[in-house]
Amino acid sequence: MVKSFDKESRAARAKLAINDVIVSVAGRPLDASYALDEALAELRPDTTVPLVINRAGVEQTIEVTIGRK
């Protein structure tokens, strides 16, 4: 679940919202055995990928550009 992010971040530009639940990244479902940090580590910076989120009970797909750590 998205708890916070900087208002100038790529997350903000991608229109993520506080309390969004990230369901999958680049087609790979997230669960207890595959975490968000693992998914992001496998992607190249500046790559744009689909991110499936659940916002208030409704799943939607948004495009996000992966940043650098």
CHARMM-style PDB file with segment names, atoms N, HN, CA, C and O in Angstrom:
ATOM      1  N   MET     1       0.845  -1.174   0.000  1.00  0.00      PROA
ATOM      2  CA  MET     1       0.000   0.000   0.000  1.00  0.00      PROA
ATOM      3  C   MET     1       0.894   1.242   0.000  1.00  0.00      PROA
ATOM      4  O   MET     1       1.886   1.312   0.726  1.00  0.00      PROA
ATOM      5  N   VAL     2       0.529   2.193  -0.809  1.00  0.00      PROA
ATOM      6  HN  VAL     2      -0.277   2.136  -1.399  1.00  0.00      PROA
ATOM      7  CA  VAL     2       1.285   3.439  -0.884  1.00  0.00      PROA
ATOM      8  C   VAL     2       0.976   4.254   0.373  1.00  0.00      PROA
ATOM      9  O   VAL     2      -0.174   4.604   0.637  1.00  0.00      PROA
ATOM     10  N   LYS     3       2.013   4.544   1.131  1.00  0.00      PROA
ATOM     11  HN  LYS     3       2.947   4.259   0.917  1.00  0.00      PROA
ATOM     12  CA  LYS     3       1.848   5.306   2.376  1.00  0.00      PROA
ATOM     13  C   LYS     3       2.238   6.767   2.212  1.00  0.00      PROA
ATOM     14  O   LYS     3       1.619   7.651   2.803  1.00  0.00      PROA
ATOM     15  N   SER     4       3.273   7.020   1.404  1.00  0.00      PROA
ATOM     16  HN  SER     4       3.777   6.301   0.924  1.00  0.00      PROA
ATOM     17  CA  SER     4       3.707   8.395   1.187  1.00  0.00      PROA
ATOM     18  C   SER     4       4.657   8.447  -0.001  1.00  0.00      PROA
ATOM     19  O   SER     4       5.221   7.432  -0.410  1.00  0.00      PROA
ATOM     20  N   PHE     5       4.822   9.632  -0.540  1.00  0.00      PROA
ATOM     21  HN  PHE     5       4.364  10.456  -0.208  1.00  0.00      PROA
ATOM     22  CA  PHE     5       5.815   9.886  -1.580  1.00  0.00      PROA
ATOM     23  C   PHE     5       5.982  11.394  -1.702  1.00  0.00      PROA
ATOM     24  O   PHE     5       5.114  12.168  -1.300  1.00  0.00      PROA
ATOM     25  N   ASP     6       7.096  11.783  -2.256  1.00  0.00      PROA
ATOM     26  HN  ASP     6       7.801  11.154  -2.583  1.00  0.00      PROA
ATOM     27  CA  ASP     6       7.396  13.197  -2.459  1.00  0.00      PROA
ATOM     28  C   ASP     6       6.502  13.753  -3.569  1.00  0.00      PROA
ATOM     29  O   ASP     6       6.298  13.087  -4.584  1.00  0.00      PROA
ATOM     30  N   LYS     7       5.979  14.935  -3.392  1.00  0.00      PROA
ATOM     31  HN  LYS     7       6.145  15.475  -2.567  1.00  0.00      PROA
ATOM     32  CA  LYS     7       5.070  15.507  -4.387  1.00  0.00      PROA
ATOM     33  C   LYS     7       5.744  15.812  -5.718  1.00  0.00      PROA
ATOM     34  O   LYS     7       5.059  16.070  -6.708  1.00  0.00      PROA
ATOM     35  N   GLU     8       7.067  15.789  -5.760  1.00  0.00      PROA
ATOM     36  HN  GLU     8       7.624  15.580  -4.956  1.00  0.00      PROA
ATOM     37  CA  GLU     8       7.811  16.013  -7.001  1.00  0.00      PROA
ATOM     38  C   GLU     8       8.342  14.706  -7.587  1.00  0.00      PROA
ATOM     39  O   GLU     8       9.105  14.736  -8.552  1.00  0.00      PROA
ATOM     40  N   SER     9       7.962  13.581  -7.035  1.00  0.00      PROA
ATOM     41  HN  SER     9       7.342  13.556  -6.251  1.00  0.00      PROA
ATOM     42  CA  SER     9       8.507  12.285  -7.449  1.00  0.00      PROA
ATOM     43  C   SER     9       7.829  11.751  -8.707  1.00  0.00      PROA
ATOM     44  O   SER     9       6.814  12.275  -9.164  1.00  0.00      PROA
ATOM     45  N   ARG    10       8.428  10.685  -9.252  1.00  0.00      PROA
ATOM     46  HN  ARG    10       9.253  10.259  -8.881  1.00  0.00      PROA
ATOM     47  CA  ARG    10       7.822  10.004 -10.398  1.00  0.00      PROA
ATOM     48  C   ARG    10       6.493   9.374 -10.004  1.00  0.00      PROA
ATOM     49  O   ARG    10       5.585   9.274 -10.829  1.00  0.00      PROA
ATOM     50  N   ALA    11       6.373   8.954  -8.763  1.00  0.00      PROA
ATOM     51  HN  ALA    11       7.110   9.036  -8.092  1.00  0.00      PROA
ATOM     52  CA  ALA    11       5.099   8.402  -8.281  1.00  0.00      PROA
ATOM     53  C   ALA    11       3.999   9.459  -8.387  1.00  0.00      PROA
ATOM     54  O   ALA    11       2.883   9.157  -8.810  1.00  0.00      PROA
ATOM     55  N   ALA    12       4.309  10.666  -8.012  1.00  0.00      PROA
ATOM     56  HN  ALA    12       5.215  10.911  -7.668  1.00  0.00      PROA
ATOM     57  CA  ALA    12       3.326  11.752  -8.111  1.00  0.00      PROA
ATOM     58  C   ALA    12       2.996  12.043  -9.570  1.00  0.00      PROA
ATOM     59  O   ALA    12       1.831  12.242  -9.914  1.00  0.00      PROA
ATOM     60  N   ARG    13       4.005  12.070 -10.422  1.00  0.00      PROA
ATOM     61  HN  ARG    13       4.951  11.909 -10.142  1.00  0.00      PROA
ATOM     62  CA  ARG    13       3.766  12.333 -11.847  1.00  0.00      PROA
ATOM     63  C   ARG    13       2.954  11.216 -12.494  1.00  0.00      PROA
ATOM     64  O   ARG    13       2.231  11.454 -13.461  1.00  0.00      PROA
ATOM     65  N   ALA    14       3.069  10.004 -11.967  1.00  0.00      PROA
ATOM     66  HN  ALA    14       3.656   9.810 -11.181  1.00  0.00      PROA
ATOM     67  CA  ALA    14       2.303   8.867 -12.494  1.00  0.00      PROA
ATOM     68  C   ALA    14       0.881   8.849 -11.946  1.00  0.00      PROA
ATOM     69  O   ALA    14       0.078   7.996 -12.325  1.00  0.00      PROA
ATOM     70  N   LYS    15       0.572   9.776 -11.067  1.00  0.00      PROA
ATOM     71  HN  LYS    15       1.224  10.469 -10.759  1.00  0.00      PROA
ATOM     72  CA  LYS    15      -0.761   9.903 -10.469  1.00  0.00      PROA
ATOM     73  C   LYS    15      -1.087   8.807  -9.460  1.00  0.00      PROA
ATOM     74  O   LYS    15      -2.253   8.450  -9.287  1.00  0.00      PROA
ATOM     75  N   LEU    16      -0.056   8.266  -8.786  1.00  0.00      PROA
ATOM     76  HN  LEU    16       0.891   8.556  -8.926  1.00  0.00      PROA
ATOM     77  CA  LEU    16      -0.327   7.372  -7.669  1.00  0.00      PROA
ATOM     78  C   LEU    16      -0.957   8.177  -6.552  1.00  0.00      PROA
ATOM     79  O   LEU    16      -0.756   9.387  -6.459  1.00  0.00      PROA
ATOM     80  N   ALA    17      -1.719   7.506  -5.706  1.00  0.00      PROA
ATOM     81  HN  ALA    17      -1.882   6.523  -5.781  1.00  0.00      PROA
ATOM     82  CA  ALA    17      -2.378   8.178  -4.596  1.00  0.00      PROA
ATOM     83  C   ALA    17      -2.095   7.423  -3.302  1.00  0.00      PROA
ATOM     84  O   ALA    17      -1.878   6.212  -3.312  1.00  0.00      PROA
ATOM     85  N   ILE    18      -2.099   8.143  -2.206  1.00  0.00      PROA
ATOM     86  HN  ILE    18      -2.276   9.128  -2.198  1.00  0.00      PROA
ATOM     87  CA  ILE    18      -1.958   7.520  -0.893  1.00  0.00      PROA
ATOM     88  C   ILE    18      -3.071   6.474  -0.755  1.00  0.00      PROA
ATOM     89  O   ILE    18      -4.216   6.722  -1.132  1.00  0.00      PROA
ATOM     90  N   ASN    19      -2.724   5.317  -0.215  1.00  0.00      PROA
ATOM     91  HN  ASN    19      -1.794   5.116   0.092  1.00  0.00      PROA
ATOM     92  CA  ASN    19      -3.610   4.168  -0.013  1.00  0.00      PROA
ATOM     93  C   ASN    19      -3.853   3.326  -1.253  1.00  0.00      PROA
ATOM     94  O   ASN    19      -4.593   2.345  -1.177  1.00  0.00      PROA
ATOM     95  N   ASP    20      -3.253   3.671  -2.409  1.00  0.00      PROA
ATOM     96  HN  ASP    20      -2.651   4.467  -2.471  1.00  0.00      PROA
ATOM     97  CA  ASP    20      -3.306   2.762  -3.550  1.00  0.00      PROA
ATOM     98  C   ASP    20      -2.599   1.470  -3.156  1.00  0.00      PROA
ATOM     99  O   ASP    20      -1.593   1.496  -2.447  1.00  0.00      PROA
ATOM    100  N   VAL    21      -3.128   0.346  -3.618  1.00  0.00      PROA
ATOM    101  HN  VAL    21      -3.945   0.325  -4.194  1.00  0.00      PROA
ATOM    102  CA  VAL    21      -2.478  -0.943  -3.403  1.00  0.00      PROA
ATOM    103  C   VAL    21      -1.885  -1.366  -4.741  1.00  0.00      PROA
ATOM    104  O   VAL    21      -2.603  -1.486  -5.733  1.00  0.00      PROA
ATOM    105  N   ILE    22      -0.579  -1.590  -4.767  1.00  0.00      PROA
ATOM    106  HN  ILE    22       0.004  -1.493  -3.961  1.00  0.00      PROA
ATOM    107  CA  ILE    22       0.094  -1.997  -5.998  1.00  0.00      PROA
ATOM    108  C   ILE    22      -0.078  -3.502  -6.147  1.00  0.00      PROA
ATOM    109  O   ILE    22       0.345  -4.277  -5.289  1.00  0.00      PROA
ATOM    110  N   VAL    23      -0.708  -3.905  -7.256  1.00  0.00      PROA
ATOM    111  HN  VAL    23      -1.051  -3.275  -7.953  1.00  0.00      PROA
ATOM    112  CA  VAL    23      -1.055  -5.299  -7.502  1.00  0.00      PROA
ATOM    113  C   VAL    23       0.012  -5.993  -8.347  1.00  0.00      PROA
ATOM    114  O   VAL    23       0.385  -7.133  -8.071  1.00  0.00      PROA
ATOM    115  N   SER    24       0.502  -5.301  -9.380  1.00  0.00      PROA
ATOM    116  HN  SER    24       0.199  -4.375  -9.605  1.00  0.00      PROA
ATOM    117  CA  SER    24       1.548  -5.896 -10.223  1.00  0.00      PROA
ATOM    118  C   SER    24       2.389  -4.806 -10.859  1.00  0.00      PROA
ATOM    119  O   SER    24       1.964  -3.659 -10.998  1.00  0.00      PROA
ATOM    120  N   VAL    25       3.602  -5.202 -11.243  1.00  0.00      PROA
ATOM    121  HN  VAL    25       3.947  -6.134 -11.130  1.00  0.00      PROA
ATOM    122  CA  VAL    25       4.551  -4.306 -11.899  1.00  0.00      PROA
ATOM    123  C   VAL    25       5.057  -5.009 -13.152  1.00  0.00      PROA
ATOM    124  O   VAL    25       5.566  -6.128 -13.078  1.00  0.00      PROA
ATOM    125  N   ALA    26       4.919  -4.357 -14.296  1.00  0.00      PROA
ATOM    126  HN  ALA    26       4.505  -3.449 -14.356  1.00  0.00      PROA
ATOM    127  CA  ALA    26       5.403  -4.908 -15.567  1.00  0.00      PROA
ATOM    128  C   ALA    26       4.869  -6.319 -15.812  1.00  0.00      PROA
ATOM    129  O   ALA    26       5.576  -7.180 -16.336  1.00  0.00      PROA
ATOM    130  N   GLY    27       3.621  -6.541 -15.428  1.00  0.00      PROA
ATOM    131  HN  GLY    27       3.046  -5.841 -15.002  1.00  0.00      PROA
ATOM    132  CA  GLY    27       2.995  -7.837 -15.669  1.00  0.00      PROA
ATOM    133  C   GLY    27       3.257  -8.903 -14.630  1.00  0.00      PROA
ATOM    134  O   GLY    27       2.722 -10.007 -14.736  1.00  0.00      PROA
ATOM    135  N   ARG    28       4.068  -8.603 -13.627  1.00  0.00      PROA
ATOM    136  HN  ARG    28       4.503  -7.706 -13.542  1.00  0.00      PROA
ATOM    137  CA  ARG    28       4.370  -9.582 -12.581  1.00  0.00      PROA
ATOM    138  C   ARG    28       3.591  -9.252 -11.323  1.00  0.00      PROA
ATOM    139  O   ARG    28       3.765  -8.187 -10.731  1.00  0.00      PROA
ATOM    140  N   PRO    29       2.718 -10.186 -10.913  1.00  0.00      PROA
ATOM    141  CA  PRO    29       1.931  -9.942  -9.691  1.00  0.00      PROA
ATOM    142  C   PRO    29       2.824  -9.856  -8.457  1.00  0.00      PROA
ATOM    143  O   PRO    29       3.815 -10.576  -8.338  1.00  0.00      PROA
ATOM    144  N   LEU    30       2.459  -8.975  -7.555  1.00  0.00      PROA
ATOM    145  HN  LEU    30       1.653  -8.390  -7.652  1.00  0.00      PROA
ATOM    146  CA  LEU    30       3.167  -8.860  -6.284  1.00  0.00      PROA
ATOM    147  C   LEU    30       2.436  -9.703  -5.252  1.00  0.00      PROA
ATOM    148  O   LEU    30       1.206  -9.747  -5.229  1.00  0.00      PROA
ATOM    149  N   ASP    31       3.197 -10.366  -4.405  1.00  0.00      PROA
ATOM    150  HN  ASP    31       4.196 -10.331  -4.424  1.00  0.00      PROA
ATOM    151  CA  ASP    31       2.620 -11.119  -3.293  1.00  0.00      PROA
ATOM    152  C   ASP    31       3.687 -11.248  -2.213  1.00  0.00      PROA
ATOM    153  O   ASP    31       4.725 -10.589  -2.284  1.00  0.00      PROA
ATOM    154  N   ALA    32       3.444 -12.070  -1.240  1.00  0.00      PROA
ATOM    155  HN  ALA    32       2.601 -12.605  -1.183  1.00  0.00      PROA
ATOM    156  CA  ALA    32       4.381 -12.207  -0.118  1.00  0.00      PROA
ATOM    157  C   ALA    32       5.759 -12.679  -0.572  1.00  0.00      PROA
ATOM    158  O   ALA    32       6.766 -12.341   0.050  1.00  0.00      PROA
ATOM    159  N   SER    33       5.810 -13.463  -1.661  1.00  0.00      PROA
ATOM    160  HN  SER    33       4.992 -13.737  -2.167  1.00  0.00      PROA
ATOM    161  CA  SER    33       7.103 -13.988  -2.103  1.00  0.00      PROA
ATOM    162  C   SER    33       7.783 -13.108  -3.155  1.00  0.00      PROA
ATOM    163  O   SER    33       8.957 -13.315  -3.462  1.00  0.00      PROA
ATOM    164  N   TYR    34       7.076 -12.152  -3.699  1.00  0.00      PROA
ATOM    165  HN  TYR    34       6.122 -11.984  -3.450  1.00  0.00      PROA
ATOM    166  CA  TYR    34       7.644 -11.259  -4.714  1.00  0.00      PROA
ATOM    167  C   TYR    34       7.241  -9.833  -4.358  1.00  0.00      PROA
ATOM    168  O   TYR    34       6.115  -9.406  -4.614  1.00  0.00      PROA
ATOM    169  N   ALA    35       8.169  -9.119  -3.772  1.00  0.00      PROA
ATOM    170  HN  ALA    35       9.084  -9.466  -3.564  1.00  0.00      PROA
ATOM    171  CA  ALA    35       7.881  -7.793  -3.230  1.00  0.00      PROA
ATOM    172  C   ALA    35       8.162  -6.681  -4.243  1.00  0.00      PROA
ATOM    173  O   ALA    35       8.859  -6.881  -5.238  1.00  0.00      PROA
ATOM    174  N   LEU    36       7.607  -5.518  -3.963  1.00  0.00      PROA
ATOM    175  HN  LEU    36       7.041  -5.355  -3.154  1.00  0.00      PROA
ATOM    176  CA  LEU    36       7.774  -4.361  -4.838  1.00  0.00      PROA
ATOM    177  C   LEU    36       9.238  -4.013  -5.050  1.00  0.00      PROA
ATOM    178  O   LEU    36       9.646  -3.734  -6.178  1.00  0.00      PROA
ATOM    179  N   ASP    37      10.037  -4.024  -3.990  1.00  0.00      PROA
ATOM    180  HN  ASP    37       9.706  -4.251  -3.074  1.00  0.00      PROA
ATOM    181  CA  ASP    37      11.450  -3.656  -4.159  1.00  0.00      PROA
ATOM    182  C   ASP    37      12.168  -4.636  -5.078  1.00  0.00      PROA
ATOM    183  O   ASP    37      13.049  -4.227  -5.835  1.00  0.00      PROA
ATOM    184  N   GLU    38      11.814  -5.921  -5.033  1.00  0.00      PROA
ATOM    185  HN  GLU    38      11.099  -6.254  -4.419  1.00  0.00      PROA
ATOM    186  CA  GLU    38      12.391  -6.904  -5.958  1.00  0.00      PROA
ATOM    187  C   GLU    38      11.999  -6.581  -7.394  1.00  0.00      PROA
ATOM    188  O   GLU    38      12.837  -6.582  -8.295  1.00  0.00      PROA
ATOM    189  N   ALA    39      10.714  -6.306  -7.593  1.00  0.00      PROA
ATOM    190  HN  ALA    39      10.033  -6.305  -6.861  1.00  0.00      PROA
ATOM    191  CA  ALA    39      10.213  -6.008  -8.937  1.00  0.00      PROA
ATOM    192  C   ALA    39      10.923  -4.798  -9.526  1.00  0.00      PROA
ATOM    193  O   ALA    39      11.332  -4.817 -10.686  1.00  0.00      PROA
ATOM    194  N   LEU    40      11.069  -3.750  -8.731  1.00  0.00      PROA
ATOM    195  HN  LEU    40      10.736  -3.734  -7.789  1.00  0.00      PROA
ATOM    196  CA  LEU    40      11.714  -2.537  -9.222  1.00  0.00      PROA
ATOM    197  C   LEU    40      13.197  -2.752  -9.491  1.00  0.00      PROA
ATOM    198  O   LEU    40      13.746  -2.172 -10.428  1.00  0.00      PROA
ATOM    199  N   ALA    41      13.849  -3.577  -8.682  1.00  0.00      PROA
ATOM    200  HN  ALA    41      13.403  -4.048  -7.921  1.00  0.00      PROA
ATOM    201  CA  ALA    41      15.282  -3.838  -8.858  1.00  0.00      PROA
ATOM    202  C   ALA    41      15.569  -4.551 -10.178  1.00  0.00      PROA
ATOM    203  O   ALA    41      16.669  -4.442 -10.720  1.00  0.00      PROA
ATOM    204  N   GLU    42      14.595  -5.270 -10.687  1.00  0.00      PROA
ATOM    205  HN  GLU    42      13.701  -5.360 -10.247  1.00  0.00      PROA
ATOM    206  CA  GLU    42      14.786  -6.006 -11.940  1.00  0.00      PROA
ATOM    207  C   GLU    42      14.601  -5.144 -13.187  1.00  0.00      PROA
ATOM    208  O   GLU    42      14.874  -5.596 -14.299  1.00  0.00      PROA
ATOM    209  N   LEU    43      14.145  -3.919 -13.010  1.00  0.00      PROA
ATOM    210  HN  LEU    43      13.924  -3.552 -12.106  1.00  0.00      PROA
ATOM    211  CA  LEU    43      13.851  -3.047 -14.145  1.00  0.00      PROA
ATOM    212  C   LEU    43      14.923  -1.972 -14.307  1.00  0.00      PROA
ATOM    213  O   LEU    43      15.511  -1.500 -13.334  1.00  0.00      PROA
ATOM    214  N   ARG    44      15.154  -1.606 -15.550  1.00  0.00      PROA
ATOM    215  HN  ARG    44      14.676  -1.990 -16.340  1.00  0.00      PROA
ATOM    216  CA  ARG    44      16.145  -0.562 -15.837  1.00  0.00      PROA
ATOM    217  C   ARG    44      15.563   0.821 -15.561  1.00  0.00      PROA
ATOM    218  O   ARG    44      14.390   1.074 -15.837  1.00  0.00      PROA
ATOM    219  N   PRO    45      16.381   1.709 -15.019  1.00  0.00      PROA
ATOM    220  CA  PRO    45      15.919   3.092 -14.836  1.00  0.00      PROA
ATOM    221  C   PRO    45      15.482   3.689 -16.174  1.00  0.00      PROA
ATOM    222  O   PRO    45      16.020   3.344 -17.226  1.00  0.00      PROA
ATOM    223  N   ASP    46      14.515   4.572 -16.116  1.00  0.00      PROA
ATOM    224  HN  ASP    46      14.078   4.851 -15.261  1.00  0.00      PROA
ATOM    225  CA  ASP    46      13.963   5.279 -17.274  1.00  0.00      PROA
ATOM    226  C   ASP    46      13.118   4.390 -18.191  1.00  0.00      PROA
ATOM    227  O   ASP    46      12.736   4.815 -19.282  1.00  0.00      PROA
ATOM    228  N   THR    47      12.823   3.156 -17.756  1.00  0.00      PROA
ATOM    229  HN  THR    47      13.134   2.810 -16.870  1.00  0.00      PROA
ATOM    230  CA  THR    47      11.922   2.278 -18.490  1.00  0.00      PROA
ATOM    231  C   THR    47      10.496   2.581 -18.051  1.00  0.00      PROA
ATOM    232  O   THR    47      10.241   2.759 -16.860  1.00  0.00      PROA
ATOM    233  N   THR    48       9.566   2.641 -18.994  1.00  0.00      PROA
ATOM    234  HN  THR    48       9.772   2.496 -19.962  1.00  0.00      PROA
ATOM    235  CA  THR    48       8.164   2.846 -18.666  1.00  0.00      PROA
ATOM    236  C   THR    48       7.451   1.501 -18.702  1.00  0.00      PROA
ATOM    237  O   THR    48       7.532   0.769 -19.688  1.00  0.00      PROA
ATOM    238  N   VAL    49       6.750   1.184 -17.611  1.00  0.00      PROA
ATOM    239  HN  VAL    49       6.685   1.778 -16.810  1.00  0.00      PROA
ATOM    240  CA  VAL    49       6.079  -0.111 -17.472  1.00  0.00      PROA
ATOM    241  C   VAL    49       4.663   0.087 -16.932  1.00  0.00      PROA
ATOM    242  O   VAL    49       4.367   1.104 -16.304  1.00  0.00      PROA
ATOM    243  N   PRO    50       3.784  -0.904 -17.183  1.00  0.00      PROA
ATOM    244  CA  PRO    50       2.454  -0.824 -16.586  1.00  0.00      PROA
ATOM    245  C   PRO    50       2.488  -1.198 -15.113  1.00  0.00      PROA
ATOM    246  O   PRO    50       3.195  -2.121 -14.707  1.00  0.00      PROA
ATOM    247  N   LEU    51       1.731  -0.485 -14.336  1.00  0.00      PROA
ATOM    248  HN  LEU    51       1.156   0.264 -14.665  1.00  0.00      PROA
ATOM    249  CA  LEU    51       1.589  -0.736 -12.908  1.00  0.00      PROA
ATOM    250  C   LEU    51       0.091  -0.902 -12.646  1.00  0.00      PROA
ATOM    251  O   LEU    51      -0.692   0.015 -12.891  1.00  0.00      PROA
ATOM    252  N   VAL    52      -0.299  -2.076 -12.146  1.00  0.00      PROA
ATOM    253  HN  VAL    52       0.337  -2.821 -11.947  1.00  0.00      PROA
ATOM    254  CA  VAL    52      -1.706  -2.297 -11.818  1.00  0.00      PROA
ATOM    255  C   VAL    52      -1.892  -1.954 -10.347  1.00  0.00      PROA
ATOM    256  O   VAL    52      -1.183  -2.461  -9.478  1.00  0.00      PROA
ATOM    257  N   ILE    53      -2.847  -1.093 -10.093  1.00  0.00      PROA
ATOM    258  HN  ILE    53      -3.423  -0.681 -10.799  1.00  0.00      PROA
ATOM    259  CA  ILE    53      -3.141  -0.676  -8.720  1.00  0.00      PROA
ATOM    260  C   ILE    53      -4.611  -0.958  -8.404  1.00  0.00      PROA
ATOM    261  O   ILE    53      -5.453  -1.075  -9.295  1.00  0.00      PROA
ATOM    262  N   ASN    54      -4.879  -1.059  -7.134  1.00  0.00      PROA
ATOM    263  HN  ASN    54      -4.196  -0.963  -6.410  1.00  0.00      PROA
ATOM    264  CA  ASN    54      -6.257  -1.129  -6.658  1.00  0.00      PROA
ATOM    265  C   ASN    54      -6.490   0.159  -5.885  1.00  0.00      PROA
ATOM    266  O   ASN    54      -5.850   0.407  -4.863  1.00  0.00      PROA
ATOM    267  N   ARG    55      -7.403   0.966  -6.377  1.00  0.00      PROA
ATOM    268  HN  ARG    55      -7.923   0.765  -7.207  1.00  0.00      PROA
ATOM    269  CA  ARG    55      -7.723   2.240  -5.733  1.00  0.00      PROA
ATOM    270  C   ARG    55      -9.195   2.199  -5.324  1.00  0.00      PROA
ATOM    271  O   ARG    55     -10.092   2.214  -6.167  1.00  0.00      PROA
ATOM    272  N   ALA    56      -9.417   2.148  -4.028  1.00  0.00      PROA
ATOM    273  HN  ALA    56      -8.689   2.135  -3.343  1.00  0.00      PROA
ATOM    274  CA  ALA    56     -10.782   2.135  -3.475  1.00  0.00      PROA
ATOM    275  C   ALA    56     -11.620   1.009  -4.075  1.00  0.00      PROA
ATOM    276  O   ALA    56     -12.798   1.192  -4.384  1.00  0.00      PROA
ATOM    277  N   GLY    57     -10.988  -0.168  -4.236  1.00  0.00      PROA
ATOM    278  HN  GLY    57     -10.032  -0.316  -3.985  1.00  0.00      PROA
ATOM    279  CA  GLY    57     -11.717  -1.333  -4.716  1.00  0.00      PROA
ATOM    280  C   GLY    57     -11.791  -1.487  -6.219  1.00  0.00      PROA
ATOM    281  O   GLY    57     -12.385  -2.446  -6.712  1.00  0.00      PROA
ATOM    282  N   VAL    58     -11.201  -0.564  -6.958  1.00  0.00      PROA
ATOM    283  HN  VAL    58     -10.719   0.215  -6.557  1.00  0.00      PROA
ATOM    284  CA  VAL    58     -11.233  -0.621  -8.416  1.00  0.00      PROA
ATOM    285  C   VAL    58      -9.807  -0.780  -8.946  1.00  0.00      PROA
ATOM    286  O   VAL    58      -8.936   0.046  -8.671  1.00  0.00      PROA
ATOM    287  N   GLU    59      -9.576  -1.876  -9.725  1.00  0.00      PROA
ATOM    288  HN  GLU    59     -10.284  -2.547  -9.948  1.00  0.00      PROA
ATOM    289  CA  GLU    59      -8.261  -2.055 -10.328  1.00  0.00      PROA
ATOM    290  C   GLU    59      -8.137  -1.181 -11.555  1.00  0.00      PROA
ATOM    291  O   GLU    59      -9.071  -1.052 -12.347  1.00  0.00      PROA
ATOM    292  N   GLN    60      -6.954  -0.578 -11.700  1.00  0.00      PROA
ATOM    293  HN  GLN    60      -6.196  -0.684 -11.057  1.00  0.00      PROA
ATOM    294  CA  GLN    60      -6.656   0.212 -12.884  1.00  0.00      PROA
ATOM    295  C   GLN    60      -5.183   0.103 -13.201  1.00  0.00      PROA
ATOM    296  O   GLN    60      -4.363  -0.185 -12.329  1.00  0.00      PROA
ATOM    297  N   THR    61      -4.860   0.335 -14.446  1.00  0.00      PROA
ATOM    298  HN  THR    61      -5.526   0.569 -15.154  1.00  0.00      PROA
ATOM    299  CA  THR    61      -3.467   0.264 -14.895  1.00  0.00      PROA
ATOM    300  C   THR    61      -2.994   1.670 -15.232  1.00  0.00      PROA
ATOM    301  O   THR    61      -3.665   2.425 -15.936  1.00  0.00      PROA
ATOM    302  N   ILE    62      -1.818   1.999 -14.707  1.00  0.00      PROA
ATOM    303  HN  ILE    62      -1.273   1.386 -14.135  1.00  0.00      PROA
ATOM    304  CA  ILE    62      -1.192   3.274 -15.024  1.00  0.00      PROA
ATOM    305  C   ILE    62       0.221   2.983 -15.524  1.00  0.00      PROA
ATOM    306  O   ILE    62       0.805   1.952 -15.191  1.00  0.00      PROA
ATOM    307  N   GLU    63       0.749   3.872 -16.302  1.00  0.00      PROA
ATOM    308  HN  GLU    63       0.275   4.710 -16.573  1.00  0.00      PROA
ATOM    309  CA  GLU    63       2.120   3.749 -16.799  1.00  0.00      PROA
ATOM    310  C   GLU    63       3.043   4.543 -15.885  1.00  0.00      PROA
ATOM    311  O   GLU    63       2.778   5.703 -15.567  1.00  0.00      PROA
ATOM    312  N   VAL    64       4.131   3.899 -15.467  1.00  0.00      PROA
ATOM    313  HN  VAL    64       4.346   2.957 -15.725  1.00  0.00      PROA
ATOM    314  CA  VAL    64       5.112   4.574 -14.616  1.00  0.00      PROA
ATOM    315  C   VAL    64       6.495   4.440 -15.242  1.00  0.00      PROA
ATOM    316  O   VAL    64       6.797   3.453 -15.912  1.00  0.00      PROA
ATOM    317  N   THR    65       7.317   5.439 -15.011  1.00  0.00      PROA
ATOM    318  HN  THR    65       7.072   6.240 -14.466  1.00  0.00      PROA
ATOM    319  CA  THR    65       8.705   5.402 -15.472  1.00  0.00      PROA
ATOM    320  C   THR    65       9.584   5.138 -14.263  1.00  0.00      PROA
ATOM    321  O   THR    65       9.536   5.854 -13.263  1.00  0.00      PROA
ATOM    322  N   ILE    66      10.382   4.098 -14.381  1.00  0.00      PROA
ATOM    323  HN  ILE    66      10.421   3.516 -15.194  1.00  0.00      PROA
ATOM    324  CA  ILE    66      11.242   3.660 -13.279  1.00  0.00      PROA
ATOM    325  C   ILE    66      12.364   4.674 -13.072  1.00  0.00      PROA
ATOM    326  O   ILE    66      13.026   5.085 -14.025  1.00  0.00      PROA
ATOM    327  N   GLY    67      12.567   5.066 -11.836  1.00  0.00      PROA
ATOM    328  HN  GLY    67      12.029   4.733 -11.062  1.00  0.00      PROA
ATOM    329  CA  GLY    67      13.607   6.024 -11.510  1.00  0.00      PROA
ATOM    330  C   GLY    67      14.885   5.333 -11.039  1.00  0.00      PROA
ATOM    331  O   GLY    67      14.974   4.106 -11.007  1.00  0.00      PROA
ATOM    332  N   ARG    68      15.846   6.135 -10.683  1.00  0.00      PROA
ATOM    333  HN  ARG    68      15.773   7.132 -10.709  1.00  0.00      PROA
ATOM    334  CA  ARG    68      17.116   5.637 -10.134  1.00  0.00      PROA
ATOM    335  C   ARG    68      17.053   5.771  -8.639  1.00  0.00      PROA
ATOM    336  O   ARG    68      16.384   6.661  -8.112  1.00  0.00      PROA
ATOM    337  N   LYS    69      17.757   4.878  -7.943  1.00  0.00      PROA
ATOM    338  HN  LYS    69      18.300   4.156  -8.370  1.00  0.00      PROA
ATOM    339  CA  LYS    69      17.815   4.963  -6.476  1.00  0.00      PROA
ATOM    340  C   LYS    69      18.776   6.024  -6.057  1.00  0.00      PROA
ATOM    341  OT1 LYS    69      18.965   6.248  -4.861  1.00  0.00      PROA
TER     342      LYS     69
END
